[in-house]
Every structure is written in C-alpha cells, then in structure tokens.
C-alpha cells in the first residue's frame, strides 16, 4: 500500500483518518457524449456539407439534380438580397405570409370553437366528433382542387386549404385538453357550487392550455404546408408559385434557397406560438414546454 | 347488527351534522353502496370513518358533501337538509388540487371568487392572510403551487377549505399522499387547527392509527353492503401527541379496530 496524502477535510467535524483509503472514482462518459451541443451540431452540418460537396464536385450527381453547396449558397444570398431590397420576390413572399396568417387565424377560431363544443358538451362529443375524426383521416390535400373550384385562383383558396389542414390538430388539442381536468378538480369545483361556465373558464380551459398549445404548434406546421400546397395546385402569385416555376426551369439552386426562406417563415410562426405558450402557460415553463422543443 | 351512534350523551353540545338511515343504491347495476347509515357529528368533535376499500366510505362522504343524492334517508346540516353543495361544507381531498396558474393566495380565495365574485375575493384576502398564519405558511401568499412541497400544498388547501368558514370539514384521506413523517406532522397540525377553529371534522381514512390519534369517535364500516358496524369512542386526553402512539391504551384501541376490520374481511 503506497502512502498517499489524504486531502484536507473541508470541515473540522469529520475526523480525518490518516490511513483512510478513499474510493473516489470517475463515472465513465464517452468522448462523443461530452461534446457540447453547438459543436456537435456544427460537426454534423460540416459533414453533411462536405459529403454534398464531394458528391457534386466529383460529378457523381448531375448539377440539375443537385447543385454544389457553393452554387446554392450563392443563390441563397441572391434571393436574400432580392427580398431585402424589395425585389420581385418580396410581394410573392408577402402573399404567402398573408395566406399563412389568415389561414392560421381562421384555423384557431374554428378549431378552438369546435374543440370547446366537442370537449365540453356531450352532444358535441357524440354527434360532431365522429365526423371530425372521419374528415381528419382523409388526405386533406386532396381537397385543394375543390377549394380552387369554389374560391378561385386567388389567395382565398390557399387560405381555405391552409386553415382546413390546421384546424384539426387544434380541435383535438382543445377537446383533449378539456378532458384532461382531473376528478379532484372537478369535484372541488362542484363543492364550491361553481356554474358550468365558471368551471370551464376558471378550471377546464386553463388546464387545457398546454394541450391547446400543442395543437397550435402542429397547426402552425400544417398551415404552412397547406398554403404552399394550395399554391402548387391553384397557382396564384405566392412563394409556392416561385418554387414551381424555378423547378420547371430546372433551376435547382433556386428551389433550394426558396425552400430555405419558406422554412424560416414556418420557423418564425412556430417560434411565435412557442413564445406565446411560455407567456400564457407560465406555470408549465420548467416541464413540458421545454421538452416539447 | 348495526350499533347505533353513541346515544345522545348530553344536550350541552349541539348536533351539527346528522344522517338518518341514509342509503345509496346505484340504479345502474343494483349495487347497494350504503345501507341504513345513521350518525351525528357534534359541534367541535372530530370523527373518522374507517373501513376496507369498497365499504362505501367515499359514497358516504360524497353524500355528506352534497355531491350525490342519497337513495333513502335524511341528511341534515345545521338543521337544513343537504340537497347540494353548500357554503358551510368544507372539503379536502387526497390531492391538494391547487391550480398552478394561481398563486397561493389566489388559490385560497377561489371558493369566495366562485360564490361571491372577484370583489368579495379581494376582500377575503385579508382573512386568507390570517389563515396562512394559522397553518404556518406566512409569507407564502405570492408563491405558486409548483414551488410548494406536498405538505405545504396541503396546508394551503386547508386554508382554501376554511376560507368560507364552513360548519363541517369533510376530509377525504387528506394526507395519504404524503410521506409518513409529513403525514404525522400534518395530523398534529390538523388537530391544532381544528381545535383553534373549533371545527367539526369528519375524516375518511385507511389508517387506523391516524383515525385513533385524531378522533373522538371512529365509525367502523363494513362492505357489501356498505354499513356502519360499530362506533368506537377514543377517550385519550386532548391535545393528542405523537407520543401517545406508543401507549398501551392507544395500542389496545388500534388492536380492537383491526380485529373488527379483519372480521369484515372474512365476511
């Protein structure tokens, strides 16, 4: 046994045994797991770009199918300049933004109302829910031509499709949230002699908020998909039309950069909902809100 | 068969709550959940009901709270028949059920807000502060429930129960979700609060020792059909202390009740 110096004890209370053989050991954490998040992400990104670069520069893929990363970046900058200097792409983006905003507002209004109807009333649950489930299982994009036929080639048909797609998750979130009130809370409100409206406003709805926001987030993703699909299938002057035209001209770098800016728009909407959730459902801060992101 | 509730001992203390031949049959499956239950709660007394699960304890409590109607019999609180939830009935559950979007003070005045509106709730805040002092939560009025421990949350829910100044407190296994140490402590707190407020309390519990340490009268229930088997009077001196748990008298009462519950099991 080698003589090692025992470290000085921090407090005097513990009598330091000179011959104490300490069993301090380190937990094993693999090298990969110790890399910080930012570096890990940057690493994966670099590998992706590297592979992309190799694939294109060696001529493994046709430039029409896949442009080089450099070309794509160049086009991203070009589109960015066009957008920020008020070029012809800006009105297109604006149209798509309007479609998304109107679609989302419509989806929230309809989805929330239907959700309360279905979640709060037995009649709604029995009579309306089955139809909602039935419609929800349909591929909603298939309704796009109908919306075009009904509402024309303008912004209305896109708004309708976007709202149509985004409504269902909001209905489901609201209804499920209203059902999530536990038995104790219901009983407590009963003993306090609360009216149905009081129970709904002061207990069930606040309790439903986390699930309502989950529905809103799914809806926010759906509304983007709806607006772009609507533009693909119903023409118009939005960003989806720019993508369609670029794709038909085999301008692949343009398609890539347009998709990138679209995803920024989607991200912004998602972030907005998440921000609102943090503020409104403030008590959920430390738990589910974090896990969801 | 069914021994009567302790025959009216003296007229000095008034009956606050009385049940006369109360029964409950669930029509849907013809199950007799409760049969011929008669009991009276005297002003300032602490009573418990104990029995195995499925003996109709919670049905009894729900009837007493005015949450469900009885099928037979008469339920009367302060001379008025109970036909629904009432302001003078306070209730507490196994879970504190505080609402996380309201701070402690707002949770406590919730019953007032529901019954009398926001203005009345504002006015009740002063009393809520006093109640917080009573339960030892001074200074926690602005704290949100997420930051309260289980015992603290139950203290807050005691305040919420007391804010309407109820004539009877119905306690549905209020501390059974707490760990044993907190539970013992909260039971002693409950005793102190009930004494201070001169409250009439009715406790549903699974724990024999909890019932014995807190109660003046213990109603032992038996299942199928749910009925009162016997009333055990606990004549340990008040205030009760946790030390009493080790006394022979305490032990003999616990043994007696346990024996009775085991018999119920064999039936």
Interface residues (C-beta under 8 A of the other chain):
Chain A: X182 X184 X185 X187 X188 X189 X190 X191 X192 X193 X194 X198 X202 X203 X206 X207 X281 X282 X283 X284 X286
Chain B: X65 X66 X67 X84 X85 X86 X87 X89 X91 X93 X94 X95 X97 X99 X100 X101 X110 X111 X113 X114 X115 X144 X145 X146
